[in-house]
Amino acid sequence: MTEGARPIPRLFFGARYEIETGERVLPEERAVALSFNGTTQAVMMATPADLEDFAYGFALTEGIATPAEIEEIAVVRGERGVDVQTWLADTAEARLKDRRRTMAGPVGCGLCGIDSIDQALRELPPVPPSAFRMTPAQVKEAIAALPAHQPLHDLTRAAHCAGFWTPAGLFAAREDVGRHNALDKLAGHLVRHPHPEGAVVLTSRVSIDMVQKVAAIGAPVLIAVSAPTADAVALAERLGITLIALARPERFELFTHSDRLVTEESHVR
């Protein structure tokens, strides 16, 4: 059984109202407390898998700490939830105090409980310029590659996925019932494993906070299956991120920084 899912008994009603007994595998949803230096910064309803990645990614994308400032992580599982206890170096302590959160929100809520508008709309440095480019064919390849890395979704039809595509293929993917959680888990994996430049690929819509997280990762390209908000497009433009959305294996729409999308001929040169 895939981690983070379990079978639940159910009755199946067919077209002719025949009734069948059986089971449906559904994703697990637990209260996951993200604690830093003994203080809980967020309580997320999340899939209880890849929790060390979750801690690393949340710390990075929320501006709490860099990977080098994380000294230790302990995952403490209880009857009612999981406490992911992260201990930071002294250099992150002042930043931690500035970033107060008490979040007890719905699944993967991106900004619930944040203390101020300034923190929600914090300024991030633009993604550095690079030579990374993609062809339209590679964009379609990236989207087409994602389903093969979604075992939790295949079992449950109730999980989001965030993947990282490179010219060699899909480097990593993480799933969760919450779209923000899936992206944080992917970010945590990426900061712990050396990787070439590539594109973040999402099964979800693109909101401001998702663009912020991609900027924190430093990915130059964001590809999403669903649509972005107007303000997410504006933020991606300011942060130097190429935003591609409404993407399918046969089509997609480009919203920002079209210079990173090149023809097959120029890509070969």
NORLINFEN-V975224 format. One record per backbone hydrogen bond with DSSP energy under -0.5 kcal/mol. CO is the residue of the C=O (numbers start at 1). NH is the residue of the N-H. E is the energy in kcal/mol with one decimal. If there is no record, write none. Layout:
co->(CO & CO)
nh->(NH & NH)
e->(E & E)
This chain:
co->(2 & 4 & 6 & 8 & 10 & 11 & 12 & 12 & 14 & 18 & 20 & 22 & 24 & 26 & 30 & 30 & 31 & 31 & 32 & 33 & 33 & 34 & 34 & 35 & 36 & 39 & 42 & 43 & 44 & 44 & 45 & 46 & 47 & 50 & 51 & 52 & 53 & 54 & 55 & 56 & 57 & 58 & 59 & 59 & 60 & 66 & 67 & 69 & 69 & 72 & 74 & 74 & 75 & 76 & 80 & 81 & 82 & 82 & 83 & 83 & 84 & 84 & 85 & 86 & 86 & 87 & 87 & 89 & 90 & 90 & 92 & 93 & 94 & 95 & 98 & 100 & 102 & 103 & 106 & 111 & 113 & 116 & 117 & 119 & 134 & 135 & 136 & 137 & 138 & 139 & 140 & 141 & 142 & 143 & 143 & 145 & 146 & 147 & 150 & 151 & 152 & 153 & 160 & 161 & 162 & 163 & 164 & 164 & 165 & 166 & 169 & 169 & 172 & 174 & 176 & 178 & 179 & 180 & 181 & 182 & 183 & 184 & 185 & 186 & 187 & 188 & 189 & 189 & 190 & 198 & 198 & 199 & 200 & 201 & 202 & 204 & 205 & 206 & 207 & 208 & 209 & 210 & 211 & 212 & 213 & 214 & 214 & 220 & 221 & 222 & 223 & 224 & 226 & 227 & 229 & 230 & 231 & 232 & 233 & 234 & 235 & 236 & 237 & 239 & 241 & 242 & 242 & 243 & 243 & 244 & 245 & 248 & 251 & 253 & 257 & 258 & 260 & 260 & 262 & 263 & 264 & 265)
nh->(5 & 28 & 26 & 24 & 22 & 13 & 14 & 20 & 17 & 14 & 12 & 10 & 8 & 6 & 32 & 46 & 33 & 82 & 44 & 35 & 84 & 41 & 42 & 86 & 39 & 36 & 34 & 105 & 32 & 46 & 108 & 30 & 49 & 54 & 55 & 56 & 57 & 58 & 59 & 60 & 61 & 62 & 64 & 65 & 63 & 69 & 70 & 71 & 89 & 87 & 76 & 85 & 77 & 83 & 31 & 78 & 33 & 84 & 76 & 85 & 35 & 86 & 74 & 37 & 88 & 71 & 72 & 92 & 93 & 94 & 96 & 97 & 98 & 99 & 100 & 115 & 104 & 43 & 109 & 114 & 102 & 120 & 121 & 122 & 262 & 139 & 140 & 141 & 142 & 143 & 144 & 145 & 146 & 146 & 147 & 148 & 149 & 150 & 154 & 155 & 156 & 157 & 176 & 203 & 174 & 201 & 171 & 172 & 199 & 169 & 166 & 171 & 164 & 162 & 160 & 182 & 183 & 184 & 185 & 186 & 187 & 188 & 189 & 190 & 191 & 192 & 192 & 193 & 193 & 220 & 221 & 165 & 223 & 163 & 225 & 226 & 207 & 229 & 211 & 212 & 213 & 214 & 215 & 216 & 217 & 218 & 219 & 242 & 200 & 244 & 202 & 247 & 246 & 206 & 233 & 234 & 235 & 236 & 237 & 238 & 239 & 241 & 240 & 127 & 243 & 222 & 244 & 255 & 256 & 224 & 253 & 251 & 248 & 245 & 260 & 261 & 134 & 262 & 136 & 267 & 268 & 269)
e->(-1.1 & -3.4 & -2.4 & -2.5 & -1.1 & -0.5 & -0.6 & -2.5 & -1.8 & -2.3 & -3.4 & -2.5 & -2.1 & -2.2 & -0.7 & -2.8 & -0.6 & -2.6 & -2.6 & -0.8 & -3.3 & -2.8 & -1.1 & -3.1 & -1.6 & -2.9 & -3.2 & -0.9 & -3.3 & -0.8 & -1.0 & -3.0 & -2.5 & -1.8 & -2.1 & -2.4 & -3.0 & -2.9 & -2.2 & -2.0 & -3.1 & -2.0 & -2.0 & -1.6 & -1.3 & -1.4 & -1.3 & -0.7 & -2.6 & -2.9 & -0.7 & -3.0 & -0.7 & -3.1 & -0.6 & -3.2 & -3.1 & -0.6 & -2.9 & -0.9 & -2.4 & -0.6 & -2.7 & -2.9 & -0.5 & -2.9 & -1.3 & -1.9 & -1.4 & -0.6 & -2.2 & -2.0 & -1.6 & -1.1 & -0.8 & -0.8 & -0.6 & -2.3 & -1.8 & -1.8 & -0.8 & -1.8 & -2.3 & -1.2 & -2.5 & -2.0 & -2.0 & -2.0 & -2.6 & -1.9 & -2.5 & -1.8 & -0.8 & -0.7 & -0.6 & -0.7 & -2.3 & -1.3 & -2.4 & -1.8 & -2.1 & -2.9 & -1.8 & -1.8 & -2.3 & -2.9 & -2.7 & -1.0 & -2.4 & -2.8 & -2.7 & -0.6 & -2.5 & -2.4 & -3.1 & -2.2 & -1.7 & -2.5 & -2.7 & -2.0 & -2.6 & -2.5 & -1.9 & -2.5 & -2.2 & -0.6 & -0.8 & -0.7 & -0.9 & -0.6 & -0.7 & -3.0 & -3.2 & -3.1 & -1.8 & -1.1 & -0.6 & -2.1 & -1.9 & -2.3 & -1.8 & -2.0 & -2.4 & -2.1 & -1.9 & -1.6 & -1.6 & -2.9 & -2.4 & -3.1 & -2.9 & -2.1 & -1.7 & -1.7 & -1.8 & -1.8 & -2.2 & -2.5 & -2.1 & -1.9 & -2.3 & -2.5 & -0.9 & -3.0 & -0.7 & -3.0 & -0.6 & -2.9 & -0.9 & -2.2 & -2.4 & -0.8 & -3.6 & -2.6 & -1.5 & -1.8 & -2.9 & -0.6 & -0.6 & -2.0 & -1.3 & -1.0)
